[in-house]
Amino acid sequence: MTTSVAVLGSTGSIGTQTFDVLRSQPDGFSVSAIAAGTSVGPVVKQAQEFGVSTVVMATAEAAGEVRDALGSGVAVHHGPEALADAARMADTVINGVVGFAGLPVTLAALEAGKRLGLANKESLIAAGPVVQRARQTPGAEIIPVDSEHCALHQCLRSNEALGTSGRPTRVARLLLTASGGPFRGKTRSELANVSVNDALAHPTWSMGPKITVDSSTLMNKGLEVIEAHELYGTPYDQIEVVVHPQSVVHSMVEYTDGSTMAQLSMPDMRLCISYALTYPDRGSVAFGSIDWASLSRLDFEPPDLEAFPCLRLAFEAGREGQTAPAWLNAANEVAVQAFLDGKLSWIGISDLLDAALQQFDGTTADSAEVVYEVDKRAREVASGLIGR
């Protein structure tokens, strides 16, 4: 039986690595739809290589260029509604869309009862209560395409495999590991004048600029804390972050009897993508296999919340609940873009987020429309704070 796959965000890091996985184990999968922003050339090549029937682009102009290149045999559309439609037409959806723009994909896939390989953490974080309702659709499931949450999923799954499914899992703590980013060990005063290039020099992972900056501030880890709460229902007091610079232990689950289960591999997002595509089976190609003879040490240390206050702010927003994570996420997207554009210092990112959270109005997450409105208001507030 062939599983149809929609790769949305197909030209980004997750999308291109998804195609690496599909090339390595082509039997059993077909690509029905792809979506991207405005990168016409790469999209055309992907559509031709994988025999895609539907392509979605961000703009009408880009869609027209793709249509001209591919001919009448491929349906080419553009815009958010077409993106959501693409998420409904495959058995498995890989959501690699960057930022809050991935929310319609998440909701459309889950509401259609699809498997969602979720690399877009912002949609779950920003609209947690709304997404939780969509997850109740028969057939809907989320398999996280994220090294930390893929690790937690595997550790929790191993507990179920030992016969405890249907009974309390006896989880004491979820332990999310963080590489520490390029500034691990730096004090806040030492970080006052870091450049964009400094922030983009991640020591272990190759990612897009937004996620890489988030990793440098530890906001990425803070968002993952909120995501872990939403994915697994674990209280915030039972979620911890530990800095692990080698990025070999991707996360851990400690049980009430003191036993800790960890998932280890060399840093390779293709392992997570393969896991999402093949679950509950395993892929046939090894990604991130460890050479144990050369792995000399594994280090762990607590995060420095004074130098990296974004992690603390994420915990605060998560505990506030409702649309507070949406507010924080939107403000962070504005702040990171301002930093990349040279309009805000690196330290200014956390300062702006702190100020923006103080203006959160406590709106409840009653619907997707409410979340969209909160996102809009938070962006306006954050934009107004830039340059003050």
N, C-alpha and C positions, 0 to 999 in steps of 0.2 A: 504494500500500500504506500502510495506517495503522499507525503505531507507538503501542502502548499505553504509557502513562506512569503510574507510581505516584509521588505527591508525598508524601513522608513527612517530617513536620515542616512541615505545609502552612500553618500560621498564623504561622510565624516569618519572619524576613527572607528567607531563601533560598526558602522555600515561596511567599510572596506574590510575590516577583520571578519565580519560575518561571511563575506564572499570568500575569504581565505578558508574558512571552515567548510563552506559548502563545496569548494573545489577539492578539498582534501577527502571528503566523504560524500560524493554526489548522489549515490544510490539512496533512494527514499525521499528525496527532496526536490521540489520545483519552486522557482521564484515566480509568483504571480504578479507582484506589484513592487515598485520601488518609488521612493520619493526623495527629493532633495530641494535645495534652495535655488540657486541660479547657476550651478556648475554644469553647463550644458554638455561639454565634451565628455567628462567622466560618466555622466548618466547615459549618454548614447552608447558608450562602450559597454557599460553594464547591461543595458537592455538587450543589446545584440548578443553578448556572450551567453546570457542566461535565458534568452527567449521570453523575455517579460511581455505580458499582454497589456499592462497598465502602468503608466508613468505619471507622477504628480510633481509639478514644479511650484515654486513659491509665487512666481509672477506670470502674467499672460505672455509677456515678451519671451521669457525663457521657455515656456511651454510651446510657443510657436516655433522656436528654433529647434527644439527637440522633435516636434511633429514633422517639420520639414526634413530632418535628418533620418527619421525612422520610417516615414511613409505611413500609408493608411492602415497597415496591419496592426498598429499599436495604438491603443487609446491613450491620449495625452490630455491631462487636465491640469488645473492650477487652483490654488487657494486652500483655505482651511477646511472647507466642507469636502472638497475632493480628497484631502488628506485623511479625513475621518472615514470617508467611504472606502479608501484603500485599506484601512485597518479592519474593515468588516469582511473583506473578500478572501482572506487566507485562513488556513487552520492555525498557523502560528504567526504572530506579529512581533518583529524586533523593533522596539521603539528606541531609536537612537537620535531622535530629534532633540536639539539642544534647548534647554531652558523650559520656561513655562509654556512655550508653544507646543510642547509635547502632550499637554493635558487632553486635548480633543482626541488624540490617538489612543491614549490610555482608556478613556471612557468609552470610546466607540468599540474598541476591541473587547473590553470586558462586558459591555452591555450586549454584544453580539455572541457572547459565550465562547470567546476564543482564548487560546493560550497566549499570554503576553510575556515576551522576554523583555523585561523592563530595564533599560539603561538610562532612562530619563527619570532620575529620582525626583526632580522638581515637581512633576505632576502629582506624584503620591504625597509629597510633603505639603504642597500648597493646598491640595484638595482632599486630604485624608478622609474626612467623614463622607464626602461624596463618592470617592473611589471605593470606600468600604461597602457602600450600598451596591455599587456596580459589581463588586466581587461576588455578590450573592447570586448572580445570574447563573443558571445551570450551565456547566461546562466551562465557565470562566475560571482562569487561574493565572497567578503571577509567578513567574520564575525569574528571580532577580539576575540581571546581567550586570553585575557589579562585584568586584572581587570579594569585598567584605560580606555582602549579603548572600552571595553565592556560597561562601564559606559557611555562614551561619545556617543556610538552608541545608547544606550537606551534613553538618554536625547534628542538627535537629532531626534530620531524616535518619541518620544512623541510629539515633535513640529509638525512633519508631520501628526501624527494622529489627530491633532486638525484642520486639513484642510489647512495647508499652503504649502503642497507639490506642487511643480511646480512653486512656487513663491520664492523670496529671503527669506532665513531663518532668516534674521536679527540677525545673531550671532555677538555679540560684542567680546566675549572672550571664548576660551576653557581653563579651569582651571584643570590642571593635579595635582592630589594630590600625595605626596610622604611621606612615613612613616618617612623618615629621616635616616632609617637604624640603625645599632648598635652604630654609632658615633654621633648621633644628639646632638648638643650643645657643641661638642668638638672644640677646636681651632686647627689650622694647626700645631702649635708647639706640642700640646698634642697628635697629631696623628703620630708623627715621628717614633715611635717604636711599632706600633700596630702589632699583630701577625696574622697569617692566621686564627687561631681559633677565635680570636676577630672579624675578618671581617665576619666569617661564622656564627656568633651568631645573626641572624636576629631576631628582637623582635616580629614580627607578622606573617611572612610568612615562610613556609617550601618550599625551592626551591633547585635546583641544585647548586653546588659550583660556577660556572661561573656567573650565574645570581645573586647569593647572594653577591658575591664580587662587581659586578656592582652596586648593590643596596647600598652597603656601601660607594662607591665613588660618588654616584648619577649619574654615567654614565648610569645606567639603565633608569633613568628618562630622561636624555638627549637624549638617543636613542628613548624613547617614544615621546619626543617632535617632533623629525624628523618623526616618524611614524604617529603622529597625522596630521602633515602637508600633508603627502602622502595619508593617508586614507581619509581625509575630505577636502583637498584643502584649509585649513585655513592658511593665511599668518603667518609667525613667530612672527610678532609684535602683533598678536592676540592670541598667545599661551603663557600661564604663568604656572609656577610651584609654588605650595604652600605646605609647609610641614604640614602634618596632622598625628601625631603619632599614633592615635587610629586605622587608616586604616579602618574606617567605611564608610566615604564618599570617594567613589572611583574615582570620578571626577565630574566636574560641567560644565555646559554651561550657560554663561550669555548672555542674549539677549539685543538688543539695547534699550528696554524700561526699563531696570534695573532689570528685572526678572531673577532669577537664578534657573536652574533646576539641581538637584543633584541625583545621584543614591547611595543608602546606603544599606549596608548589612554587616554582620560579615565577616571577611576574609575567603573565601572559593572558590578556583578556580573552583570547580565543578559547581558553579552557572554559570560561564562564559562558561564552556564547554557545559552545558545543554542548555544555550541560543543559542550557535552556532549550536547545533544539531537540535533544535526544531524551530528556527526562521522561519517565523514570529509568530509562536505560542509560548506558554510558556510550560516549563516542568511541570510535575505533582508532583514532589518531591521538597520540600523546602530545599535549601542549603543556609546557611548563614542567616537564619531568625534571626531577632533582638529581644532580650528581652528588651523592652523599659523601663521596670521598673528598670532594673539594669544598663542601659546605662546612666551614670551620667554626662558626659561632652564630648565635641568635641572641640579640640584645633587646631589652625592654626597659622602658622608663616612663614615668608619668608625664602628661602634657603640661606645659607651662602656660597657665591661663592668664598670667599677667602679660606675657609677650604675645599671646595669641587669644585675645578675649572673644573672638568670634565663636569659639567652641562654647564658652559660657553663655553667650547670647542665644545660641541655638537651643541649649538646654532650657533656658528661660522661656523661649517662645514655644517649645514643645510642651512644657508643663502648663503654659497658659492655654494651649489648645485652640480648638475651633479654627478661626482664620488667622491666628497669630503667626503660624508657620508660613502661611501664604504672604502675609505682610512682610515678614523677614526675608523670604525668598525673593520677592519682587524688589525690595530695597537693595538686596545684595546684587541682583543682576544689574541694576542701575549703577551701583557703586563700582562694581568690577569693570563695567564698560568705561566708566569715567576714569578709572585708573589706567586702563589700556590706552585711552585717548589722551593721557597726560593731563587730565583735569583734576585729579585727586591723587594724593600720596597713598602709598601702601598702608601706612598707619591710619590714614584718613578713612579707609574702608570700614574698619571696626568702629571708629568714632561716629561715622555717619549712621551705621546700623544701630548703634546704641541710641542716638538721638531720634532715629525714625521709630524705633520700638516704643519710645516714650510717648509717641503720638498715636499708637494703636488704639482703636476705639472699641474693641471687644465684640465686633460683629460675629455672629454665629454662622457656621457653614451650612446653611439650609439647602443650598443648591449650587450647581455649577455656575449659574449666572451671578450669584452672590460672590463666589470666589473670583470670577472675572472682574467684578466691580471693585473688590478689595484690592486685587492686584493692580488695577488702574490707579486707585487712590494712593496706594503705597508708592508707586512709581512717581506720582506727582509730588508726594511729600519728599521722597529721596532726591528727586531732581532739584527741588527747591532748596535743599540743604547743601548742595554742592556749591562750593565757592564762598560759603559764609565764613 
